[in-house]
């Protein structure tokens, strides 16, 4: 590595994850001087308040898609105020999926067509069910922190989080959600 040109090393570094950039910078003074800074920052994403009732056929449904990630994620802190219909069985939940755009739907660098390729569904990389458990019969503030789970450890630049909701099937199930917030701690690479 010591014999490689600085420009070549910087190009190699551009392909590394933030954690690997930090490790490489610790190997020698020269590497430290070439590596970009890696800092932790936070992003806040908010879901809309909602009150929904279950139909007879009731699959899980999309709540919202988070923004596209520009780097890896270290931790997700989520909070909500929520409740179910207040009687009977409890089934309501909020869960999340780590999604990655399908590489086959990205245009090739040699493509000269102005038309975009047909849209394909993103690929599900990981899922975390029952972020806050199952909704209670009474309004409750819930919070969870996720750091050691595949939805965090497998996240990379270009991915996004898909937040889902499940109300329950038939029987008058309802789900009332307010103030859903996600605080994402992400690594930023500053060149």
Order of alpha helices (4+ residues) and beta strands (2+ residues): alpha-alpha-alpha-beta-beta-beta-beta-beta-beta-beta-alpha-beta-beta
